[in-house]
Amino acid sequence: MPVTKIAAPLKSDENCDILIVGGGIAGLTTAREIKRHEPNLKVLVIEAKNRVGGRTNTIELKTAGNTTDKFDLGGQWVGITQTYILNTLKELNLETYEQYTDGKKWLQMGHDKPWTYEGSLPTATDFYNQYSAFEMADIMRAYPIIKKLVDSVDLKNPMNTPNAKQLDALTVEEWARQNGQTRFFQDLCEGSTMVAYGVRAMSMSMLYYLYYAKAAGSVDNLLETTDTGAQRFRVKGGTLQISQKLAHAIGNENVRLNRALLQLHMNESAGTVTAVIQDLTNLKNVS
Ligand SMILES: Cc1cc2nc3c(=O)[nH]c(=O)nc-3n(C[C@H](O)[C@H](O)[C@H](O)COP(=O)(O)OP(=O)(O)OC[C@H]3O[C@@H](n4cnc5c(N)ncnc54)[C@H](O)[C@@H]3O)c2cc1C
């Protein structure tokens, strides 16, 4: 087992058996699993920020009536198809609650004027009431094509998907232009990409879009807040608790905050790896 020597620049050298870089959910879960199976190994997690959680973060904000409540800024929803995180929540004694979706929603897509609907997502009737037969035909033609493409993705090796290279060379925006005639269709592709993936349609490969949708079960699953939708539940008290509880489980002393990995030096004959780590304690504005 290679030994990792941490050349923590400003303080002492330290050795460990396994060094995990990143105190987000993935790094901390990995550390916890290793400790579970090999409790005698010295496992250290280094995290560049001054907190664990990575792309999950929960902050407290003032709410009505001079009270405060917790708000998630990053990852916050889970769905019933996401069994790994649901199991983790259960193990950590974290409760979930259904995403609140009652009320009027506003949507602007394809036209300059926004309109409203009441369900968790607009129904086919909502769309028919707002869009022309030509616009609806655009969607009705393209939707089965997307569905078929999603089904065709090889999840284990996405490059084995039929036409993988061509799909990977196209952005979602380019694909939408080639396969739809109306601004409504372009806006729908842009909106669903922004909402579900957090990036513009022009910034993502079509193959990745399909791959991610297949991993979630379908495009609908990525958007929905009901049934098998990925936005169905939220975590009571916020998702930052996942990482905080994982850090507690592996021992907070084994999670070093404000430490960024800069370089790794491998010495194959000695069987060691030396990590060069920057101490960021005094760096301002890291959140
Ligand atoms: C706004 C937003 C909303 C989201 N919504 C959802 C959602 O609703 N549901 C869902 O399932 N997912 C959602 N996600 C995605 C989810 O948050 C991430 O997939 C998940 O948190 C990633 O965890 P991770 O541990 O793999 O990576 P990260 O959380 O990114 O953790 C990686 C950590 O490594 C640290 N690091 C990187 N390089 C170094 C280095 N050299 N040295 C030391 N440390 C380093 C980083 O600082 C970071 O803390 C959302 C993400 C965002 C941003």
The ligand as a Tripos MOL2 file, in Angstrom:
@<TRIPOS>MOLECULE
LIG
   53    58     1     0     0
SMALL
NO_CHARGES

@<TRIPOS>ATOM
      1 C1        -26.6380   24.9390   -8.2850 C.3       1 LIG1
      2 C2        -26.5250   23.4260   -8.2630 C.ar      1 LIG1
      3 C3        -27.6800   22.6790   -8.1090 C.ar      1 LIG1
      4 C4        -27.6020   21.2900   -8.1030 C.ar      1 LIG1
      5 N1        -28.7290   20.5640   -7.8870 N.ar      1 LIG1
      6 C5        -28.6690   19.2390   -7.7460 C.ar      1 LIG1
      7 C6        -29.7990   18.4980   -7.3400 C.ar      1 LIG1
      8 O1        -30.8420   19.0650   -7.0760 O.2       1 LIG1
      9 N2        -29.6880   17.1660   -7.2110 N.ar      1 LIG1
     10 C7        -28.4880   16.5220   -7.4590 C.ar      1 LIG1
     11 O2        -28.4360   15.2940   -7.3390 O.2       1 LIG1
     12 N3        -27.3840   17.1990   -7.8280 N.ar      1 LIG1
     13 C8        -27.4480   18.5290   -7.9490 C.ar      1 LIG1
     14 N4        -26.3170   19.2340   -8.2470 N.ar      1 LIG1
     15 C9        -25.0940   18.4880   -8.4660 C.3       1 LIG1
     16 C10       -24.4700   18.0420   -7.1380 C.3       1 LIG1
     17 O3        -24.4080   19.1240   -6.2450 O.3       1 LIG1
     18 C11       -23.0600   17.5350   -7.4390 C.3       1 LIG1
     19 O4        -23.1460   16.5290   -8.4250 O.3       1 LIG1
     20 C12       -22.3720   16.9210   -6.2200 C.3       1 LIG1
     21 O5        -22.4650   17.7750   -5.1110 O.3       1 LIG1
     22 C13       -20.9400   16.6480   -6.6260 C.3       1 LIG1
     23 O6        -20.2520   16.0800   -5.5240 O.3       1 LIG1
     24 P1        -18.7150   15.7090   -5.6550 P.3       1 LIG1
     25 O7        -18.2390   15.3100   -4.3170 O.co2     1 LIG1
     26 O8        -18.5470   14.7530   -6.7940 O.co2     1 LIG1
     27 O9        -18.0100   17.0420   -6.1750 O.3       1 LIG1
     28 P2        -17.9220   18.4670   -5.4510 P.3       1 LIG1
     29 O10       -19.1150   18.7140   -4.6140 O.co2     1 LIG1
     30 O11       -17.6010   19.4500   -6.5310 O.co2     1 LIG1
     31 O12       -16.6830   18.2950   -4.4970 O.3       1 LIG1
     32 C14       -15.3640   18.3710   -4.9590 C.3       1 LIG1
     33 C15       -14.5580   19.0610   -3.8720 C.3       1 LIG1
     34 O13       -13.1740   18.9460   -4.2120 O.3       1 LIG1
     35 C16       -12.5540   20.1490   -3.8270 C.3       1 LIG1
     36 N5        -11.3220   20.2340   -4.6140 N.ar      1 LIG1
     37 C17       -11.2010   20.3080   -5.9620 C.ar      1 LIG1
     38 N6         -9.9020   20.3550   -6.3060 N.ar      1 LIG1
     39 C18        -9.1910   20.3070   -5.1520 C.ar      1 LIG1
     40 C19        -7.7910   20.3190   -4.8600 C.ar      1 LIG1
     41 N7         -6.8430   20.3800   -5.8190 N.pl3     1 LIG1
     42 N8         -7.4040   20.2650   -3.5570 N.ar      1 LIG1
     43 C20        -8.3390   20.1900   -2.5640 C.ar      1 LIG1
     44 N9         -9.6720   20.1750   -2.8010 N.ar      1 LIG1
     45 C21       -10.0860   20.2350   -4.0760 C.ar      1 LIG1
     46 C22       -13.5730   21.2230   -4.1690 C.3       1 LIG1
     47 O14       -13.3230   22.4210   -3.4430 O.3       1 LIG1
     48 C23       -14.8650   20.5460   -3.7530 C.3       1 LIG1
     49 O15       -15.2450   20.8420   -2.4280 O.3       1 LIG1
     50 C24       -26.3470   20.6330   -8.2570 C.ar      1 LIG1
     51 C25       -25.1910   21.3950   -8.3940 C.ar      1 LIG1
     52 C26       -25.2680   22.7760   -8.3900 C.ar      1 LIG1
     53 C27       -23.9950   23.5720   -8.5100 C.3       1 LIG1
@<TRIPOS>BOND
     1     1     2 1
     2     2     3 ar
     3     2    52 ar
     4     3     4 ar
     5     4     5 ar
     6     4    50 ar
     7     5     6 ar
     8     6     7 ar
     9     6    13 1
    10     7     8 2
    11     7     9 ar
    12     9    10 ar
    13    10    11 2
    14    10    12 ar
    15    12    13 ar
    16    13    14 ar
    17    14    15 1
    18    14    50 ar
    19    15    16 1
    20    16    17 1
    21    16    18 1
    22    18    19 1
    23    18    20 1
    24    20    21 1
    25    20    22 1
    26    22    23 1
    27    23    24 1
    28    24    25 2
    29    24    26 1
    30    24    27 1
    31    27    28 1
    32    28    29 2
    33    28    30 1
    34    28    31 1
    35    31    32 1
    36    32    33 1
    37    33    34 1
    38    33    48 1
    39    34    35 1
    40    35    36 1
    41    35    46 1
    42    36    37 ar
    43    36    45 ar
    44    37    38 ar
    45    38    39 ar
    46    39    40 ar
    47    39    45 ar
    48    40    41 1
    49    40    42 ar
    50    42    43 ar
    51    43    44 ar
    52    44    45 ar
    53    46    47 1
    54    46    48 1
    55    48    49 1
    56    50    51 ar
    57    51    52 ar
    58    52    53 1
@<TRIPOS>SUBSTRUCTURE
     1 LIG1         1 GROUP 0 **** ****
